[in-house]
Amino acid sequence: MSTSDAVTTDPAGTREHSTVSSLLRLWPYVRPVRARLFGAAVVAVVASCTGLVIPLVLKWMVDGPVTDHDPAGVWLGALYLLLLGIAEAVLFGLRRWLVARPLAGVEADMRADLYRHLQRLPVAFHDRWASGQLLSRGTTDLMLLRQFLAFPLTFLLVNGVTILVGVLIMLDQEWTLGLVLLAPALPVMIVCWIFERRYSLVARRAQDQVGDLTTVVEESVLGIRIIKGFGRHRSQARAFRELSRTLRGTELAKARLLASIWAVIVTLPELAIGAALILGTTQVADDRLSAGTLVAFLSTALALRWPVDSIGFLLAMSQEAATATERYFEVMDAEAESSKPPRSSVYSENSENSGSAENSGSAEDSGAAERSATATAVASGRDAASDAGRDTASDTAPDAGEDPEALASADTAAGDGGLRFHGVRFRYPDAPADTPPVLDRVDLHIRSGESMALVGATGTGKTTLTALVPRLHEVTSGRITLDGEDITAMPREELRTRVAVAFEEPTLFSASVGENVLMGAEDTAGEADLDRALAVAQADFAHTLPQGTATQVGEQGLSLSGGQRQRLALARAVVGRPRFLVLDDPLSALDVHTEAAVEAALRRVLAETTALIVAHRPSTVLLADRVALLSGGRITAVGTHHELLRTNAEYAHLMSGDEEIER
């Protein structure tokens, strides 16, 4: 099942509300401009009713000046008709002017609210939703809503009033002919009811398929290097054509439904007009009806053709607007991250805070390969060199493989400063009940000013554990503290000013190098902070770019190499001088020489902060004071690199890649 399939809902199962109730949810956005919309509706009603005066003028002309052979009266009647036509045109132009600007503002406000809400939604929401579905809601769906507010909303009212007034005029002129024209009313109403139910399902399906197609286009553009590199352009083109054909079929189904209702709505009134013409002509021949009255009656009936014929596509546009409203509020109704702490500071296992369990392994260390040293001697040599230059606090560190609960008890005596995990448990809420949690009773203490390397096999939960610190995911049970303060007791904004993160997959935005880096600092940061961060990350290459740090890096930063992007991401993490630093394998894309230079500069930064570093190779581990081994969702050993190499076979295997390391 594709990502888009996972979020494409079945219209038959989601149509819990009527069209009216769905569209009423737009009222908070429409309310500020309701005066202009109401004024536009009144103007349109007056304009439409002005058109109904024209048949009455024709009746006066035929029964009066034309019958009496009065040329002056004919010219006067022509002047009346001209003035009525000009008045109708001016009024309809005024209506368009009244709605154009405010409805553009409504669309802009809704799009801004959607974007703002998307920024506040948890990471788990974005893991579940295809980006194309979100893009289509912010573009195509909002365009449909603006069009509905500008035209169908007004003209459903205007045409209804016009039809009512026109029917009353015709009944007043000749009630027998009026009843003939009213004969198709009931069949048309039944057809409209059937059409509304069927069209709503097809309209929803088409809009969801537009989102799927948007997702494919976006993925193809962002993944163009993979497509070209593996020569998959033909298969991608086939996939695109299949989705396009599916969407084409759905659009044709919409067209067939619309054609069906138009056939009924147009044919039945035309037959009624024909019958009225025959009956009226007979009455004129029998002198029971004046010719002017027949002309006025038929002119009124023809004037009502447009309001009646438009019912079909007005209903269609209303249904599309209703489904667009539902799709919009599907996102807006999603619960955003709250600045308030969760109840009892603990989330239950059933709370929805992340994506499906299927993502727990693949998203854990996506794109990361397990990197190892070529020999144990190399790893031990680097470790010894590192230990010679810094204090590892080995006298206070527990023995390798020590029970984490004993570790937690020992750390309690040392205080709760730094970053601490207290019995943390995490499970993806969509995971089957019989599957074990990703993290289970994790107890870990990174002392204030200490650097801790987190090591474990792929899929053991390292990235998930680091994501819990800035609350990208919420713990299922247990708690995490910063300097003794529960992270759920502080607003997310404050938490994320204390904690800086650098992910393994560096994400850059379509902005300048400087803007990308300074995103990790407060607004007061300047060039000095930028230069310092670039120096720490060994990203001085930024100064040699065509416009220096003002150079635009392009979408996803793909104009740069992988190592350059990773260094800029690291600079972004350290530019704000964070109190706590979380790094997810931050040096994986660097060559040996650049890595050594970055490590030397990074050690100075780590001396001023409390850091948790996900590591896959000894060179990164050596940045840390201590190492924690994550296995089976639990911290199974804590110690220095040397200690774990000597006493823990699993750790030694991870660092060497050789099961017989000790031979």
Secondary structure, DSSP 8 states (H G I E B T S, - for coil): --HHHHH---HHHH--S-HHHHHGGGHHHHGGGHHHHHHHHHHHHHHHHHHHHHHHHHHHHIIIIITTT-HHHHHHHHHHHHHHHHHHHHHHHHHHHHHHHHHHHHHHHHHHHHHHHHHHS-HHHHHHS-HHHHHHHHTHHHHHHHHHHHTHHHHHHHHHHHHHHHHHHHHHH-HHHHHHHHTTHHHHHHHHHHHHHHHHHHHHHHHHHHHHHHHHHHHHHHTHHHHHHTT-HHHHHHHHHHHHHHHHHHHHHHHHHHHHHHHHHHHHHHHHHHHHHHHHHHHHHTTSS-HHHHHHHHHHHHHTHHHHHTHHHHHHHHHHHHHHHHHHHHHHTS----SS--GGG---TTS--S--THHHHHTTTTT------S-HHHHHHHHHHHHHHS---TTTS--TT--HHHHHHHHHHT-S-SEEEEEEEE--TTS-TTS--SEEEEEEEE-TT-EEEEE--TTSSHHHHHHHTTTSS--SEEEEEETTEEGGGS-HHHHHHHEEEE-SS----SSBHHHHHHTTS-TT--HHHHHHHHHHTT-GGGGGSTTGGG-B--GGGTTS-HHHHHHHHHHHHHTT--SEEEEESTTTTS-HHHHHHHHHHHHHHHTTSEEEEE-SSHHHHTTSSEEEEEETTEEEEEE-HHHHHHH-HHHHHHHHS-TTTT-
